[in-house]
Amino acid sequence: MDKEQARARLLDEQTRLEGVFAAASRLSAGAAEAAQRELSSADQHPAELATETIERELDQSVVHAAKAEMLECDAAMQRLDSGRYGVCEECGKPISEERLEALPFARYCLEDQSKLARRRNGR
């Protein structure tokens, strides 16, 4: 993948993530308003309150994940501009084209990503 293809791929990913972030933010804001209205009603069933709380937490986790991936895209753009895009930050070898197609902001080759995941999981 050449530099312009990589840039286009990252820009597409950023646009997609901005859409996810905006949609999740709207849902989260709407759920918060609904929760405030519902909390004021004394006949609210505890199970309904629990469901609404879980939905808000899920919306917030989607917002958090979208923000994190947007930061990863920004970092990948910086690597692209500095000539380090597509190079594993662990071993220095090229990251496969297939991996960059699937995850344009990948920092590590598949082998080193697997090692990192095992370390994080305590294996």
BELMO-V249237 format. One line per field, one symbol per residue. ss: DSSP state (~ for helix, > for strand, _ for the rest). A space follows every 50 residues. Layout:
ss: ???
//
This chain:
ss: __~~~~~~~~~~~~~~~~~~~~~~~~~~~~~~~~~~~~~______~~~~~ ~~~~~~~~~~~~~~~~~~~~~~~~~~~~~~~~____>______>__~~~~ ~~_______~~~~~~~~~~~___
//
